[in-house]
């Protein structure tokens, strides 16, 4: 009988340990949030639309919050709970589109939109995770060059018109000068002839 008691004692210990582990696992929050940021660096030009793409997964409902941090300060962009509500900051109203996977799209970006974009995904059980995307915004240089080229072409055309006008004025002046002496000489000869006839 003693060997049976030893086995039974071991079984009780193993059962107790198993029960404690199961209770601990059951009492533990079923949380756990994972977040994937496929493109942590985005280069954009002024007036372009950009997608800040992320993908999160969790067991419960999640709250997503986006913030923008730059040299101009920190701005809250949007916060929403999956399937419930969406709060978009007044600064970004009409410029932000939110997606169920946690991504946002910024429309018509400007130089002030450059900086760091932080996403926080918080599960209903309290666990959270963070992600960062760096956005660089550049001015469109070719538009400036296009403007300079148009202004240069306009000035060249105006210069060509003025040169043609000056050439025409110069030619007409020469023609007037050539005709004027002949008329003078003709009138003086007529006067001389008249004087000789009178005599």
JOUR-V144404 format. One record per backbone hydrogen bond with DSSP energy under -1.0 kcal/mol. NH is the residue of the N-H (numbers start at 1). CO is the residue of the C=O. If there is no record, write none. Layout:
BEGIN
NH/CO
NH/CO
END
This chain:
BEGIN
5/1
6/2
7/3
8/4
9/5
10/6
11/7
12/8
13/9
14/10
15/11
16/12
17/13
18/14
19/15
20/16
21/17
22/18
23/19
24/20
25/21
26/22
27/23
28/24
34/57
36/55
42/134
44/136
46/138
47/109
48/45
50/106
52/104
53/51
55/36
57/34
63/122
64/80
65/120
66/78
67/118
68/75
69/116
70/73
73/70
75/68
77/66
78/66
79/87
80/64
81/85
82/62
84/81
87/79
89/77
95/92
97/105
99/103
102/99
104/52
105/97
106/50
107/95
109/48
113/110
114/111
115/135
116/69
117/133
118/67
119/131
120/65
121/129
122/63
123/127
124/61
126/123
129/121
131/119
133/117
134/40
135/115
136/42
138/44
145/141
146/142
147/143
148/144
149/145
150/146
151/147
152/148
153/149
154/150
155/151
156/152
157/153
158/154
159/155
160/156
161/157
162/158
163/159
164/160
165/161
166/162
167/163
168/164
169/165
170/166
171/167
172/168
173/169
174/170
175/171
176/172
177/173
178/174
179/175
180/176
181/177
183/179
184/180
185/181
186/182
187/183
188/184
189/185
190/186
191/187
192/188
193/189
194/190
195/191
196/192
197/193
198/194
199/195
END
